[in-house]
Amino acid sequence: MTESNQDPYVEWIAAEARRPVQLAADARVRIMDAVRATPLPARPRRGSRWLTAPRTLALSPLASAVLAAGLVGIGVLVGISTTSRDGRQQAEQPTAVAANAQLPVHDSLQVHRFELRDPLASNVSLVGDFNEWSASATPMERTADGKWTVTVHLPPGRHVYAFIVDGAKGSTWMPDPAALRAPDDGYGAPNSVVLVGQGSAT
């Protein structure tokens, strides 16, 4: 784990721990003199009273600096231990959420017109991957010149479709004669393909 992956607070603690402490030349001598001058505690009559008795600890400035450096080191170790192997913090971190999160864009739908010329058909429906292949979802309207038309809003991309034509011989599933043929879908039904571009109506 590199320092760039650490929490900024942990990095500050680590920097403080690495900062050299300037000691006076006679610091060791003064510390040892202070230790020798401290009287030994009287032997307690009962061990439990000696262990639980309150004590006052007087530290010199140098000893305080050494103790502070030790506490900083403990903080660094605790910070490292809360980081998982992949560098992420194990504890949950607050996540900023945008106040104006974008909603799904619906204005990218494009208008596409489907046509089939069959004057003998009694009714025609458009089926495709955009209407779950429902024969009743998208009925087509007949024009005066024998064409069947319908306008559908489609998202940009590739769409597979076909026509269901009801005529004198019954219902017929047929592809669009004026469009590209789709690959075999495994069910033996012929389909067509339409490519809808971004920002252009067809």
N, C-alpha and C positions, 0 to 999 in steps of 0.2 A: 504494500500500500504506500503510495507516495503522499507527500505532504499536501499536494493539491487536492487530494480526495478527503482530507481531514476536515473536521468542523473548525471554523475560524477560531473559536474559543480554545480548542485543543491546540491549534497551531500557536496561539499566543502563549499558552502554558509551556509548550515545548521550547519556544524561543527564550522564555524567562529561565527555564531550567538550564539551557545551554549557555546563558550569559555568565561570563567568568566573574567570580567573587574576589575582590581585591582584599587581601589580608595583610595586616601589618607584620613586619618582620618578627616582632617579639610576641605575636599572638599566641603561639603554641606555649611559650613560657608562662604567659599570664594565665592562660586557661589551666595549665597544670598546677600553678601556684594556688589558683582559686579552688581547685579540686582538693589539694592537700590541706588547705586551710579550713575546709568544711568539716565540722566535727561529725564523727560517726554517731548514728542514732543509738540511744540506749537500748539495750536488749529488752524487748518486750516480755512481760510476764506471760502474756497469752498471745499466740500468733494471730488469732482472729482480730484482736483489737489493733494490733500493729498494721495489719493489712487494710483495715477499714478506717483508720484514723486519717482525718484530712491533713493535707500538707500544702505548704506554700513553696512554689518553685520560682526562684529568682534567676533570670537569665541575663547574661551580658549581651550587648548589641551583636557581638560576633556569634554567640550561640543562637540568638534569635534568627540571624540570617541563615545559619546552617539548618535550623529547624524549618524555616520557611521554604528553603530549597528542597528539603525532603518532602514537605507537603505538596509542593509543585510537582515533584516527580511522581508522587502517588496519584495526583490528578491526571497526569499524562497517561499513566498505566490504566487508570479507570476509563479514560476516553478511548484508548486503543481497544480495550476489552469490549466496549459496546459497539464496535464496528465489526461487521461480518466479513467473511473472507473475500467477498466480491467488492468490498469497499463501501457498501451502503450501510447507513446507520440502522441498527436493529430497532431502536425506539422510533415511534411514529413521529414524523416531522410535519409541521403545518404546511399545507399546500395552498398556494395562492390561486384563487378562482376569479376569472374575469367576470366583471359585473354585467358586461354586455356580450354574453356568449352568443355565437352565431347560431341561428336557427337553420334547419334544413332549407336548401335553396330549391324552390319549386318553379322559378321562372326559367329554368334551363330546358323545360319541355318544349319540343318543337312540333309544329303542326305538320302532319303528313297525310296526304290524300291517297286513298287506295281506289283503284278502278278495275272493273272487270266487264268486258262486253259479252253479254249473253242474252239476246232478245227472247229466247225461249224459256228462260228460267222463271219460276213462279216467285221465288225469294232466294236471296243470297246473304250469307253471314260471313263476317271476317273472324277468324280465330288465329291466335298466336300466343307467343310467350308473354305478351303484354296484357292479355286478358284471361290467362290461365286456361287457354284453349276452350273457352266456353262458347258453344254454338248460339247461345241466346244473349251474350253480353254485347255484341257489336253487330246489329243488323245493318244491312246496306240498303240504300234507297235507289229506286229505278228512275232513270232520266228518260226524256222523250225519245232519244236516239238509241235506246236499248242498252245503255250502260248502267252498271250498278256502282255506286260511289259511297264512300264514307270518309269522314275526316277524323283522325285520331291524334291526340297529343302523346308524343313519345319522347323519352329521354334520349340523348345522343348515344349512339352505339349501334351494335348489330342486333337485329331482331329477326326471328324466324316466324313465318306466318303461312296461311293457306286460306282457301275459300271453301265454304260448304254450299253447294248449289242444289236447290230442290227444283227438279224439272219433271217432265213426263216419265222419265225412267227411274224416278226416286232420287234420293240424296246422293250427291257425288262430292267426294273430297278431292280438290284439285289445286295445283299450284298456280301462281300468277304467271301467265304466258309471257308477260312483258318484263319479268324480273329474273334475277339470278336464281338458280336452283340450289337449294340447301342440300348438304350431305344427307345420306340415308340415316334416318333417326332410329333404325332398328325395328320399327314397327311396319315398314313397308308403305307408309303414307308419304306421298310426295309433298314437299314444302318448298317455300321460296324464302329468299333472304332480302332484307332491306337494310341499308346503312344510313343512319340518320346522323347528319353532321351537327357540330356545335354552332348555334347562332344562325342557322339558315332553315327556312321552311321549304318543304318539298311539295 
